[in-house]
């Protein structure tokens, strides 16, 4: 007589992906990291009178596809490398739990990257060779985050990757495909976007520090300890609120940029949890940080648009 766990395929059965399991693999809460940079870059472009709707929408679609593809690859390689096991403290991962076959997850990643490439072809027509460079680097690093011979996330470079590609590159790239050039304000605007996106990774790494040590995943939280990880989170949050002040003083934004401070109530609960909790108790801080990034991005972008 055989036994099975409801919702988890048996050894004999082949996983049959459903809409629900694919949504789990997509990790909707992480998509703010792709949405917010495009929102902010577009708001700034329209605020300066150089915005273009179609390139903005293409940039948004491309960013989301790369984010989803990266999530799929992360799901696959974290399972293969032993970072995702039965001891996992975070949300269920479809590969580790057997809900979707590993090969199917990788096919999903390939489809997302192929679609992102197709969208990128249009953006290349609009923006020229710089978009080719940005697109290729984004796809390569999306794969290299957990895949390849030197996975970024396993060698303490995940935080830098997110700050660069979901902050500096995404915001300035979004602005560029609409304006044909990058205004200095776009570089400033990219800083808090990258910082708030990186905060999500910091929470994830703090939560998983024990299992990451066992898997040989050398995140910054593993390398320097949880105290340093908590300090990093607080520092990134501080940068998010100091940048609007700096932009206003430097003349790159008007007083409306201080609308971003209305997101402060969304920042406090996850900050408190990050400073006080550990392990699975940090799961609410993950969603809370994503919500903060979204509200911050909307308010910050509105401030840049109104100028």
N, C-alpha and C positions, 0 to 999 in steps of 0.2 A: 504494500500500500504506500503510495507516494503522498507527500505533503507539499504544499506550496504556500507562498505568501501572497495574499490578495494584491493585485495590481503590479506584481513583479513576475516576469516570465519565468517558467521553470527551465531547467537545463535543456530539456528536449524541445521546448517551444522556441520559435523564432520571434523576436520582438516585433510587434506591429505598431509602428508609430501612429499616434493620433494627433489631432489638433492640440489637445491639452499637453501632450508630452513635448511636441515641438515648441509650444509656447514656453514650457519650462526650460528648454534648451536655449531659447532666444534670450532669456533673462531680461524681461521688460524693464525691471527697475534699474538696470545698468544703462539703458538707452539714453538717459539724460546726458551721459558723457558725449554722445554723438549729436543730440538735438541742440543743446545749449550753445556750443561753439558756432553753429550755423546761424542760430537765432541772433546771437550777439553780433556776429560779423555782418549779417544782413541788416539789422537795425542800425548799425553805425553807417553802413553804406547808404541806406535811404535817408538817414539823418543828414548826411553830407551831400545829398542830392545826386548820388551816383548809383543807386540801387537798381537792380534788374531782377524781375521776379523769376523768369525761367531759369537762369543760371543759379539763382538761390535755391530753387526747388530741386534742381539737379544735384547741387552740392549736398543738400539735406538727404536726398535719397542715397547718394553714394556713401555718405558718412554712416548712415544707419546700416546699410548693407555690409560695410567693412566691419562695423561693430558687431553685428550678428555673426558674421563669418569668423571673426576673432573669438567670439564666445564659444562657437562650435569647436574650433580648434583647441581652445583652452579646455573644454569639457573632455575632448578625446585624449589629449596628452597628459592632463592631470591624472586621468585614470591609468593610462599606460605607464606613467612614471611613478605611480604609487602615492601621489599626493591626495587623491580622492579614494578613500577606503570606507569600510563600514564604520570607522571612527569619525567620519566627517561631521563637523559641527554646524555647517551652513545648510542652505536649502538643498534639496535632492538634486543630484546631477544625473542626467539621463543615461550617460554611458556607464558610470560606475554602478548604477542601480539596475542596469539591464533593460531599461525601458526602450532604448533605441540602440541598435547594434552599432559598434564602433565604426564600421565601414560606412554605414548610413549617415552617421554624424559627419564624417569627412566629406561625403558626397554633398551634404547640405552646405558645408563650408565652401566647397568648390563652386557650387551654384551661386552662392552669395558673392563670392569674389568675381565670378564671371559676369554677373549682372552689374556689379560695381564697375568693372572694366568697361562694360558697354555704356554705362552712364558717363564714365570718365572720357570716352571717345568724344562725346558731345562737348564736354568741358574743355577738352584739348582744342577743339575747333574754336571755342570762344576765347580761351586764355593762352593758347600756344604751348611751347615746350616746357615752361615752368610747371604746368599741370601734369605733364608726362612724368617729370621728376617726382613731384609730390605724390602722384598716384602710385607709381612703382614703389616708392619708399614706404608708403602707407600699407600697401598689400604685403610687401616683404616683412615689415615689422609686425603686421598683424599675425602673420604666420610664425615669425620668430619669437613672439611673446612667450609661447610655451613649446614651440616646435623647433626643429633644426638642431645643429650641433652645439649651439651656445644659446639656449633659450633665455631671453631677457628676464622673464619673471622668476627664473630659477637662479639668477645670478645678481640679484639686487638692483636690476635696471628697470624693473617694471614701473616704478614711480616716475622715473625720468621719461620713459616711453610715453606714459599717459600725459605728463605735463607738456611734452613737446608736440605730440601728434593730436591730442585732443584739446590742446590749448593753443600754443603758438602757431602750429601749422594749420589747424582747422579754421581758426578765426581769420588769420591773415589770408589763407587760401580762399575762403568764402568771400572775403572783401575783394580780393584780386580778380576773381572770375566775373565780378560785377563792374569793377571800376577800371580794370586794366593796369592798376598800380596799387601799391600798399601805402596808405596814409599812416603817418607815425602813430596816430591814435589807435590804429588797429593793433599795433604791437602792445601798447599799453592795455587795451581791452582784452587781449589774449591771456594776460598774466592771471587775473582772478579766475578766468574760465579754466585754465589749466590747473590752477591751485585747487579749486573746488572739485574738479574731476579726480585729481590725485587723492583727495581725501577719501574717496570711495575705496580706492585700492588700499590705503593705509588701514582702514577699518577691517577690510577683508584679511589683510596680512596679520593684524593683531589678533583677530579671532582664531586664525589657523596656525598660529606660531608653533604649537606643540606638534601637530601632525606634519607641518612643513619640515620641522627638524628631522623627524623620522624618515621623510621622503627625500631628504637632501636638498630641499628647496630653500635657497639662501636669500630670502627676502631681506629688506633692510631691518624689519622687526626681528628676524632671526639673527642677523649679523650684529646688531647693536643693542638688542633688547627691547622689551615692551615699553620701558620708560622713554626711550628715545623715540619709539613709534608714536607714543601719545604726544610727545613734544612736537613731533613733525606735524601731526594733525592740527594741533593748536596753532602752530606757526603758519600753516597753509590757510587756516581760517582767518588769522590776522591779516595775511597778505590780501585775502579776498576783500576785506573791508578797508584796508589802507590804500589800495590801488585807486578807488574812486576819488579819494581825497587828493592823491598825487596827480591824477588826471585833471582835476578841477584847478589845482594850483598851477599846473603847467600849461593851462589854457587849452587842453585837449577835450574838455567836456564842460557843459554848463552846470548850473546848480541842480538840474533835474537828475543828474547822475547819483545824487544822494538818495534817490528812491530805493536804491539797492539796500539801504540800511533797514528798510521795512521787512527784509527777510531775516533779520536777527532772531526773532522768536522761533524760527524754524532751525536755527543753528544751535541754540542752547541745549535742547534735550539730547541730541546725539553727542554733543561735546561732553556733557555730564556723564553720559553712559560710557564713552570712550575712556574718560579719565578714571572711572570707578570700577568698570566691569572687565571681565575677560571671558574667553571661550564663547560658548553658544549665547551667552547673555548679550553679546555684541550684535547679534542678528538684527534687532530693532534699530540699532545705530546705522546699519548699512542702508536700510530703507529710508531712515531719517536723513541721512547725509545726501542721498539722491534727491529727496524732496527739497532739501535746502538748496541744492545746486539748481534745481529747476526754478524755484521761486526767485532765487537770487538772479539767475540768468534772465528771466522774464523782466524783472524790475530794473536790472542793470541795462539790459537792451533797450527798454522803454526810455530810460534816462538818456541814453546815447542818441536815440532817435529824436527825442524832444529838444535836446541840447539846451 
